Every structure is written in C-alpha cells, then in structure tokens.
Amino acid sequence: MTGEPLAVDYYIPIILFLVMGAIVPIVALAAVKIISPLRPNRRKASVYEGGLKPVRDPKIRFNVQYYLFAIVFVIFDVEVLFLYPWIYVYASEFMKRFVIFGFINMAVIEMVLFIAVLVVGLLYAIKKEALRWV
C-alpha cells in the first residue's frame, strides 16, 4: 500500500452530510412536538386580525385571474434576475459580439433564445388574457 486513500474514503463526507441532513430536521421537529405545550382552545383557533374580532369568514375565494397574473409576474421577475449577470459581463464588449449577418459568440445566441422563449410566453399570456386585471 502506498498510503493513498481508497475511492470509498472520498464519499464518506458526502454520506455523513446526507445522513445529518436527514437526521437533524427529524430530531428538531420531534423535539418541538415533545417539548411544546398543547393547550388548544377556541380563542387560539380563531383568525388573527390585529386584536379585533373577525368580521367575516377568513376563507375568501380569489379569482383565478389573480393567480395567473402573479405567476406571469414571477416568471418575468426571474427573467430579469438572469439578465443582470449577462448584461454585466457582456455590456463592455457588446458591440464586439455581433457581426453584420450573425452572431459571433454562442452565449449571445443562447441569451437571445432565452429571451425569445420568454417573449413567446408573454405573447401566450396576452393571448389568453392572463394579464388583464378583472
């Protein structure tokens, strides 16, 4: 033996990490369940409205249009998060990346495709009237 670690030795930290990642949440939840007092009453079960008595049923039905609007907002909000690093990296050399009849860099092509897919999604949302507020 030359003293080199076995291939299995490289996996021990990963296995320990996975085991601890499974055990710690289970132990924490079990400890909270065992330690916490359980004294249910009607006042605790009521809806909290800033100390006031509830005036109506807390289960309000929202229009589905609201959820569609929110989903489209989240999708395009995430799009902006992906665009910021790309703009930061390529802003200084943006004009060098283009040729008269095409693109030089594959990253530019990928970003254009990414934006194109999102534009198609936006057009689909507009067609389905997901952005029209009711």
JORA-V28386 format. One record per residue. N is the residue number from 1. RES is the residue in one letter. SS is DSSP state (h for helix, s for strand, l for the rest). PSI is psi in radians with two decimals (999 if undefined). NEAR is the number of other ideal C-beta (glycine too) atoms within 8 Angstrom. Layout:
# JORA-V28386
((N:RES:SS:PSI:NEAR) (N:RES:SS:PSI:NEAR))
This chain:
# JORA-V28386
((1:M:l:2.43:3) (2:T:l:-0.02:3) (3:G:l:0.07:3) (4:E:l:2.49:5) (5:P:l:2.59:5) (6:L:l:2.82:5) (7:A:h:-0.53:6) (8:V:h:-0.54:6) (9:D:h:-0.48:7) (10:Y:h:-0.42:8) (11:Y:l:-0.21:8) (12:I:h:-0.81:8) (13:P:h:-0.63:7) (14:I:h:-0.76:8) (15:I:h:-0.77:8) (16:L:h:-0.72:8) (17:F:h:-0.79:8) (18:L:h:-0.73:8) (19:V:h:-0.80:8) (20:M:h:-0.61:8) (21:G:h:-0.45:8) (22:A:h:-0.64:8) (23:I:h:-0.77:8) (24:V:h:-0.84:8) (25:P:h:-0.65:8) (26:I:h:-0.78:8) (27:V:h:-0.72:8) (28:A:h:-0.80:8) (29:L:h:-0.68:8) (30:A:h:-0.70:8) (31:A:h:-0.73:8) (32:V:h:-0.72:8) (33:K:h:-0.67:7) (34:I:h:-0.75:6) (35:I:h:-0.64:5) (36:S:l:2.45:6) (37:P:l:2.54:3) (38:L:l:1.70:4) (39:R:l:1.35:5) (40:P:l:2.49:5) (41:N:l:2.97:6) (42:R:h:-0.65:5) (43:R:h:-0.69:5) (44:K:h:-0.57:7) (45:A:h:-0.22:6) (46:S:l:2.82:7) (47:V:l:2.40:5) (48:Y:l:2.15:4) (49:E:l:0.88:8) (50:G:l:0.55:4) (51:G:l:-0.10:3) (52:L:l:2.77:6) (53:K:l:2.45:4) (54:P:l:2.42:8) (55:V:l:-0.34:5) (56:R:l:3.10:5) (57:D:l:2.28:4) (58:P:l:-0.28:6) (59:K:l:1.50:4) (60:I:l:2.37:6) (61:R:l:2.22:4) (62:F:l:2.66:6) (63:N:l:2.50:6) (64:V:h:-0.51:6) (65:Q:h:-0.61:10) (66:Y:h:-0.76:9) (67:Y:h:-0.68:8) (68:L:h:-0.75:11) (69:F:h:-0.76:11) (70:A:h:-0.70:8) (71:I:h:-0.76:9) (72:V:h:-0.69:13) (73:F:h:-0.80:8) (74:V:h:-0.72:8) (75:I:h:-0.81:10) (76:F:h:-0.37:10) (77:D:h:-0.71:8) (78:V:h:-0.61:8) (79:E:h:-0.74:11) (80:V:h:-0.65:8) (81:L:h:-0.63:7) (82:F:h:-0.47:9) (83:L:h:-0.56:10) (84:Y:h:-0.89:8) (85:P:h:-0.65:7) (86:W:h:-0.78:10) (87:I:h:-0.71:8) (88:Y:h:-0.75:7) (89:V:h:-0.73:6) (90:Y:h:-0.04:11) (91:A:l:-0.66:7) (92:S:l:-0.56:4) (93:E:l:0.51:7) (94:F:l:-0.76:8) (95:M:h:-0.42:5) (96:K:h:-0.32:6) (97:R:h:-0.28:10) (98:F:s:2.62:9) (99:V:s:2.87:6) (100:I:l:-0.76:4) (101:F:l:0.23:3) (102:G:s:-2.91:5) (103:F:s:2.57:10) (104:I:l:-0.88:8) (105:N:l:2.40:7) (106:M:h:-0.54:6) (107:A:h:-0.60:8) (108:V:h:-0.72:12) (109:I:h:-0.77:9) (110:E:h:-0.72:8) (111:M:h:-0.66:10) (112:V:h:-0.71:9) (113:L:h:-0.68:8) (114:F:h:-0.81:10) (115:I:h:-0.66:10) (116:A:h:-0.72:8) (117:V:h:-0.71:8) (118:L:h:-0.58:11) (119:V:h:-0.71:8) (120:V:h:-0.71:8) (121:G:h:-0.68:10) (122:L:h:-0.76:10) (123:L:h:-0.67:8) (124:Y:h:-0.74:8) (125:A:h:-0.68:11) (126:I:h:-0.72:9) (127:K:h:-0.69:6) (128:K:l:0.04:7) (129:E:l:0.65:6) (130:A:l:-0.34:11) (131:L:l:0.00:8) (132:R:l:2.09:6) (133:W:l:2.29:5) (134:V:l:999:5))
